[in-house]
Amino acid sequence: MPGPLEDIIKEKIRENGPMSVGAFMELVLGHPEHGYYMKQDPLGQAGDFVTAPEVSQLFGEMIGVWAADIWMQMGRPEKFTLLECGPGRGTLMADMLRATKKVQGFHDAACVHLLEVSPALKEKQAEALGGIEVRWHEELESVPDDCPIIVIGNEFLDALPFQQFVGEQERMIALEGEALVFTHDGEIVEKSPARCKFVWDVCARLKAQQGAALFIDYGYLKSAAGDTFQAVKGHEYVDVLSDIGNADLTSHVDFEALACGVDVNVCGPVTQGAFLRNLGIETRASMLKQKASEQQAETVEKGLHRLIDSDQMGALFKVIGFTHDKSITPAGF
């Protein structure tokens, strides 16, 4: 039985003809009433997928150390914007702030801003960051531009819309009878003007305000052909054209394309495993294990290996950094 969102999409195709993959993705994830991100918390074991901050506190701690180092390199400004894009349940930001408590002046200077469209996730973020003054935004444009800025985006870019092409033809979603189908078969090339524009807009902010940005996601170091459009539900891959609005939709991020044409200093991309090792994650894990019970130590070790091993998240996930100029040298690269 088709859900309400599938009916809406079919009606739009009947009225306007085939729909682009990007338009389909925007509707499925962001429809005000039926969109996947608008009606539920998709994270964790009870949800559809698990992100790095949910795997281990080590991840957020390392990103916190990274941000504090950037702030110190910028001359410890008395006020700066700490912006996280797509903050999930607030776990990453909470871990970052806990890890930087002893960095003198960092918390007093940090103004925490979160870029989030999901009402369900905003509630989770408010719980995780209780006691911290947070400002939410639904678009980058409303984030203040009056001070230096540090931007973090973990598994944010993959959820932005993208396009698929077979040769010169854009691959679309059409109706065949009552079934949703893709047009055009053949070798697929993916492009995402939305991702590139977002990164360019962030880089323009860095240039104007000074600061740094860090994006972590799964994808390619070098541009490559291939169909990476995927849907995940209950930690399993499902058909992207089924159970519409009840599964997460993403595609792999082309990191080479992100770095094209930006007028700032680019660091990386490198694999997540290499980045976290360079930041000292293994040393931090050893410190945690020394003070832990046997069961806790095992949990720390498991989380560490999931984050950095090449057969887990270590090689699939990539990291890219941007700074306003070469006077700032981000750690990890």
C-alpha positions in Angstrom: 0.0 0.0 0.0 1.7 3.3 -1.1 2.2 5.8 1.7 1.0 9.5 1.5 4.4 10.7 0.3 4.5 8.2 -2.6 1.1 9.3 -3.7 2.3 13.0 -3.6 5.3 12.1 -5.7 3.2 10.1 -8.3 0.8 13.0 -8.6 3.6 15.5 -9.2 5.0 13.2 -11.9 1.6 12.9 -13.5 1.3 16.7 -13.6 4.8 17.7 -14.5 6.5 14.7 -16.0 9.6 12.7 -14.8 11.2 14.0 -11.6 14.9 14.5 -11.1 16.7 12.4 -8.5 17.5 15.6 -6.5 13.9 16.8 -6.4 12.8 13.3 -5.3 15.4 13.2 -2.6 14.5 16.7 -1.3 10.8 15.7 -1.1 11.5 12.3 0.6 13.8 13.7 3.2 12.3 17.2 3.8 8.6 17.2 3.0 7.1 19.3 5.9 4.7 16.6 7.0 5.8 13.3 5.6 9.5 13.8 5.1 11.9 11.2 6.6 13.8 13.7 8.7 10.7 15.7 9.7 8.9 13.0 11.6 11.4 10.8 13.5 14.7 10.3 15.1 16.5 8.0 12.6 19.6 7.4 14.6 20.9 4.6 16.9 20.2 0.9 17.2 16.4 1.5 17.4 16.6 3.7 14.3 17.9 3.2 10.8 21.6 4.0 11.0 24.5 4.8 13.4 26.9 7.7 12.9 30.5 7.9 14.2 29.6 10.0 17.3 27.1 7.3 18.3 29.8 4.6 17.9 32.2 6.0 20.4 32.8 9.1 22.5 36.3 9.1 21.1 35.1 10.6 17.8 33.6 13.7 19.3 36.5 14.1 21.6 39.0 14.2 18.7 36.8 16.7 16.8 36.7 18.8 19.9 40.5 18.8 20.2 40.7 19.7 16.5 38.4 22.7 17.0 40.2 23.9 20.1 43.5 23.8 18.2 42.1 25.9 15.4 40.7 28.4 17.9 44.2 28.7 19.5 45.9 29.1 16.1 43.4 31.9 15.3 44.8 33.8 18.4 42.0 32.7 20.8 39.4 35.2 19.7 37.1 36.3 22.5 34.0 35.3 20.5 33.6 32.8 17.7 30.8 30.8 16.1 31.0 27.1 16.6 28.6 25.7 13.9 27.6 22.1 13.4 25.7 21.2 10.3 23.3 18.2 10.6 24.1 17.6 14.3 22.1 14.4 14.7 21.1 13.9 18.3 23.7 16.5 19.6 26.1 13.7 20.6 29.0 15.1 18.6 28.7 18.6 20.0 28.2 17.3 23.5 31.3 15.2 23.3 33.3 18.1 21.7 32.3 20.5 24.5 33.1 17.9 27.2 36.5 17.3 25.8 37.4 21.0 25.6 36.2 22.0 29.1 39.8 22.5 30.3 40.8 24.5 27.3 41.0 27.9 29.0 38.7 30.5 27.4 37.3 28.2 24.7 33.9 27.7 26.2 33.5 31.4 27.1 34.3 32.3 23.5 32.2 29.7 21.8 28.7 30.6 20.5 27.1 27.3 19.6 24.9 27.2 16.5 23.3 24.2 14.9 22.0 23.8 11.3 19.0 21.5 11.6 15.6 21.1 9.8 14.2 18.2 11.8 11.9 19.0 14.7 12.4 15.5 16.2 16.2 15.9 16.1 16.1 19.5 17.5 14.4 18.0 20.6 17.2 15.4 21.0 19.8 18.1 20.5 18.2 20.3 23.2 18.3 17.3 25.6 21.9 16.4 24.9 23.1 20.0 25.2 21.0 21.0 28.2 22.5 23.9 30.1 24.3 25.2 27.0 23.0 28.2 25.1 22.3 27.0 21.5 20.8 28.7 18.5 19.2 26.7 15.7 19.1 27.6 12.0 17.4 26.0 9.0 19.8 27.6 6.5 23.4 28.9 6.5 22.3 32.4 5.6 20.9 33.1 9.1 24.1 32.1 11.0 25.7 35.3 12.3 28.7 36.7 10.3 30.2 39.1 12.8 33.0 36.9 14.2 35.4 34.0 13.3 33.7 30.7 12.6 34.5 27.0 13.0 32.2 24.7 11.0 31.8 20.9 11.5 29.7 18.6 9.3 29.7 14.9 9.9 27.5 12.9 7.5 25.8 16.1 6.4 26.8 16.5 2.8 25.6 13.0 1.8 22.0 13.9 2.6 22.1 17.0 0.2 20.4 16.4 -3.2 22.4 15.2 -6.2 21.8 14.4 -9.9 22.5 11.3 -11.9 23.5 11.3 -15.6 23.8 8.6 -18.3 25.9 10.3 -21.0 24.3 13.7 -21.6 20.9 12.6 -20.4 19.8 13.3 -16.8 18.5 10.1 -15.2 15.0 10.8 -13.8 12.2 9.0 -11.9 9.1 8.3 -13.9 5.8 6.4 -13.7 5.3 3.1 -15.5 1.7 2.3 -14.8 1.5 2.8 -11.1 5.2 1.9 -10.5 8.0 4.4 -9.9 10.9 3.6 -12.2 14.2 5.2 -13.3 14.7 6.5 -16.9 17.9 5.7 -18.8 20.2 2.7 -18.2 23.9 2.7 -18.7 27.0 4.0 -16.9 26.0 6.6 -14.3 27.8 9.7 -13.3 26.7 11.7 -10.3 27.0 15.4 -9.7 25.8 17.5 -6.7 25.6 21.2 -7.3 23.9 21.5 -3.9 26.9 20.0 -2.0 29.4 22.1 -3.9 27.3 25.3 -3.4 27.1 24.6 0.3 30.8 24.1 0.7 31.5 27.2 -1.5 29.1 29.2 0.7 30.9 28.0 3.9 34.3 28.9 2.3 33.0 32.4 1.4 32.2 32.7 5.1 35.7 31.6 6.1 37.2 34.1 3.8 35.0 36.9 5.1 35.0 36.0 8.8 38.2 33.9 9.2 38.1 30.4 10.5 38.0 26.7 9.4 35.6 24.0 8.3 35.7 20.2 8.6 33.5 17.8 6.6 33.5 14.1 7.2 31.5 11.7 5.1 31.6 8.6 3.0 32.6 9.0 -0.5 35.4 9.2 -3.1 38.8 10.8 -2.8 38.8 11.2 -6.6 35.8 11.7 -8.9 34.5 8.4 -10.3 31.5 7.0 -12.2 29.0 4.8 -10.5 25.5 4.6 -9.0 25.8 5.3 -5.2 22.1 6.3 -4.6 21.1 4.2 -1.5 18.3 3.8 1.0 18.8 2.5 4.5 16.1 1.3 6.9 16.6 -0.7 10.1 20.4 -0.8 9.4 19.8 -2.6 6.1 19.9 -1.4 2.5 16.5 -1.2 0.8 15.2 -0.2 -2.7 15.4 3.6 -3.0 12.0 3.6 -4.7 10.2 1.6 -2.0 8.8 2.6 1.5 9.2 6.2 0.5 9.6 8.6 3.5 10.5 5.7 5.8 14.1 5.1 4.8 17.1 7.4 4.7 18.4 8.4 1.3 22.0 9.3 0.6 24.7 9.0 -2.0 28.5 9.0 -1.9 30.2 12.4 -1.6 32.7 13.4 -4.4 35.5 15.0 -2.3 37.5 16.0 -5.3 34.6 18.0 -6.6 34.1 19.8 -3.3 37.6 21.2 -3.4 37.2 22.6 -7.0 37.1 26.3 -7.4 37.2 27.3 -3.7 39.3 30.4 -2.8 40.6 29.1 0.5 43.3 26.7 1.8 42.2 23.1 1.3 43.5 20.2 3.5 43.0 16.6 2.4 40.9 14.8 1.6 42.3 11.9 3.7 40.6 8.8 5.1 38.9 9.0 8.4 41.2 6.3 9.8 44.3 8.3 8.9 42.8 11.6 10.2 41.8 10.2 13.6 45.1 8.4 14.0 46.9 11.6 13.3 44.9 13.4 16.0 46.0 10.8 18.5 42.8 8.7 18.9 44.8 5.5 19.8 46.5 7.3 22.7 43.2 8.7 23.9 41.7 5.2 23.8 44.6 3.8 25.8 44.0 6.5 28.5 40.3 5.7 28.7 41.0 1.9 29.0 43.4 2.5 31.9 40.5 3.9 34.0 37.8 1.5 32.7 36.3 -1.8 33.8 37.0 -4.8 31.6 33.6 -4.4 29.9 34.1 -0.7 29.4 37.6 -1.2 28.0 36.2 -3.7 25.5 33.6 -1.2 24.4 36.3 1.5 23.9 38.4 -0.9 21.9 35.5 -2.0 19.7 34.5 1.6 19.1 38.1 2.6 18.2 38.4 -0.2 15.6 35.0 0.6 14.1 36.1 4.2 13.6 39.6 3.6 12.2 39.9 0.2 10.7 39.9 0.1 6.9 37.3 -2.7 6.7 34.9 -0.6 9.0 34.5 3.2 8.7 38.2 4.0 8.5 38.6 3.8 4.7 35.1 4.4 3.4 34.8 7.7 5.3 36.9 10.7 4.1 37.8 14.0 5.8 38.4 17.4 4.1 39.3 20.7 5.8 39.2 24.3 4.7 40.9 27.4 6.3 40.7 31.0 5.4 44.4 31.0 4.6 47.6 29.0 5.1 48.3 30.7 8.5 46.0 28.1 10.0 47.3 24.5 9.7 44.6 22.1 10.8 45.7 18.9 12.7 44.9 15.5 11.3 45.9 16.0 7.7 
